[in-house]
Amino acid sequence: MDTVTEFFKQGLNGDQSAREWCQDHFNAALLEWLKHHPERRRVCSIHNEAHLVGEAFQIVWQRPIELQEFDFKTPSSVLRFLFATLNGVMLEATRTMQAASLHSMPTRTSIESAMKNHAETQKLWKAIEDELSNDREIRLAYLLFHCGLKPQDIVSKIPDEFSDVREITHLRLRIMQMLAKKVLLKADSSITP
């Protein structure tokens, strides 16, 4: 095990200096990833990037017991998890903004923006569908990402079909890791001449 994963595990166990080290170590990578997020401009019109990254770390440090089951063996596994967490922060901010916008009249600019976002969302959804192995996973991904339901909501609303919060959480993490990987590949290809 290397220093990075050791510090991350110490941070999960409550070591404040390890938490600070991890945040310093991963901050630049998370900010770079955030620059390529499809909802960045919209969300960052309300929240600054440093706030969003800080919120992602806050979520990680608040749930250490739930994270003990994950095997963080490499720095890249820690980074993928942090990307997934930051993506969750972005999704939650987007949901909040969408709920707030329902109460206002649409403008030409907001309609054009929604149409552009719809095209980007369709492309992203197609990428998710291609990675999933069966109809059940596709339905679950739809409930999580299109409908914006949380794992607990899905279990309480559709217990006959989905009764295990852990299973839902694992699929959500797998999808987020897949998306983070695609974003990283896209970022690498745009940086490389």
C-alpha positions, 0 to 999 in steps of 0.5 A: 500500500502506498502513502496516498491510500494510507493517508486516505484511509487514515482520513476516513478514520478521523485523522485531521492532518491526513484529511488535510493532506488528502485534500491538498494532494487531490485538490488540483485533480478534482478542480481539473476534472470539474472543468470538464463537467457538462454542468460546470458553467451552470452550477458554477454560476452559483457555487465556486469550484473550490466550494464544490470540491470542499463539499465533496470532501466533506461528504467523504469525511462524514461517511467513513463507516460506509466507506470502509467496505470499499477497497482503496488499494491505489491512488487511482481508486481513491481518485475515481471515488473522489470524482464520483463523489464530486459528480454527486455534488454536481448532480445535487446542485443541478437538482436544486437549481432545476427545482428553483427554476420551476418557479420562474418563467422560462426565457429564450436563453433558458430554453436554448440552454435547456435544449443544449443540455438535453442534447448533452444529456442524451449523449451521456445517457447513451454512454451509460446505457452502452456500459450497463449489462441488462435492463434492470441496471438500465432502469436503475440508472434511469431512476438514479440519474434521470429521475434524480432519486436517491438509493433510499428513495428507490428502495422505499418507492419500489421495494418489490423491484429494488430492495437493497440500498447497497446494490443500488449504491454500488451500481451508482458508484460503478456508473460514476466511475465509468463516467469519470473515466470517460471524462478523464480520457476526454480531458487527456485527449484535449490536453495531448497535442 
